Amino acid sequence: MTDTELLEAALIGLGRQRSELEEKMAELRQRLGGGAGQAARKSAAADSVELAPKKRTMSASARRKRIIAATKKRWAEFHAKKAAAK
């Protein structure tokens, strides 16, 4: 058995497992009362097209405030340790 044949067999097996899992998920959705509604449509859409998550951006002033707060916190810890050592 060549590597290509082995990989093809693995793909077939994984495809079967995937279909079994999808059937089980559909059954669980029905038991929960959701049926094959919105959740199933969302998962099917996510399977067909995987979108990159939207990147969060931060304004310059918000970045500066965050940096200032972190710096103050570090200095407070430093001074607290220094005072405890005396």
C-alpha positions in Angstrom: 0.0 0.0 0.0 1.5 3.3 -1.1 1.4 6.5 0.9 -1.2 7.9 -1.5 -3.5 5.0 -1.0 -3.0 5.1 2.7 -3.9 8.8 2.8 -7.0 8.3 0.6 -8.2 5.5 3.0 -7.6 7.8 5.9 -9.7 10.5 4.2 -12.5 8.1 3.6 -12.5 7.0 7.2 -12.4 10.5 8.5 -15.3 11.5 6.2 -17.4 8.6 7.6 -16.6 9.7 11.2 -17.5 13.3 10.3 -20.9 12.3 8.9 -21.6 10.1 12.0 -20.7 13.1 14.2 -23.0 15.4 12.2 -25.8 12.9 12.6 -25.3 12.7 16.3 -25.2 16.5 16.6 -28.4 16.8 14.6 -30.0 14.3 16.9 -28.9 16.2 20.0 -30.2 19.4 18.6 -33.6 17.8 18.0 -33.6 16.5 21.6 -32.9 20.0 22.8 -35.8 21.3 20.8 -33.7 23.3 18.3 -34.3 20.9 15.4 -32.3 21.6 12.3 -32.8 25.3 12.8 -30.5 28.2 13.2 -27.7 26.4 14.9 -27.5 23.8 12.2 -27.5 26.5 9.5 -24.8 28.4 11.3 -22.5 25.4 11.6 -23.1 24.5 7.9 -22.2 28.0 6.9 -19.1 27.9 9.1 -18.1 24.6 7.5 -18.4 25.9 4.0 -16.6 29.2 4.5 -14.3 29.9 7.4 -14.1 33.6 8.0 -11.1 35.1 9.8 -12.2 36.7 13.1 -12.6 40.5 12.9 -9.5 42.1 14.4 -10.1 44.5 17.3 -8.4 47.8 17.1 -7.7 50.3 19.8 -7.5 54.0 19.5 -4.2 55.7 20.3 -5.5 57.4 23.4 -6.9 54.1 24.7 -3.6 52.4 24.1 -1.8 55.2 26.0 -4.2 54.9 28.9 -3.7 51.1 29.0 0.1 51.5 29.0 0.0 54.2 31.7 -2.2 52.0 33.9 0.1 49.0 33.5 3.2 51.2 34.2 1.6 52.6 37.4 0.7 49.1 38.5 4.2 47.8 38.0 5.7 50.8 39.9 3.2 50.3 42.7 4.2 46.7 43.0 7.9 47.6 42.9 7.5 50.2 45.7 5.4 47.9 47.8 8.1 45.2 47.6 10.8 47.8 48.4 8.9 49.0 51.5 8.2 45.5 52.7 11.9 44.7 52.4 12.8 47.4 54.9 
